[in-house]
């Protein structure tokens, strides 16, 4: 996974370089009734308030950890069967799922 820059463009005015963000701690509820904080992105050019949750899907930590463990298991099995390769080499050249 690369650490690329996140590009944000205001859907109202098209500005792409003048934003601030605010974490909204006022109680919001997910489908299970749990409270969470929202992240709002404010365009400084036109003052439009965008909510990050409108465009981004939150993944819970359990599903992320499960995926990491599955990938690690496949990597370890590959190394046992074929000899050691670096994790980056495995991801770029040998991962087939």
FENVEN-V989619 format. One line per field, one symbol per residue. psi: psi as a letter, one per 20 degrees, with the letter a starting at -180 (. if undefined). A space follows every 50 residues. Layout:
psi=???
This chain:
psi=pqmqqpppppigijqjjnqrqppojppqpahjjqqrqqppppoigjkpop phihippppqhghghgggggghgggghghghjrpqqhggghhhipk.
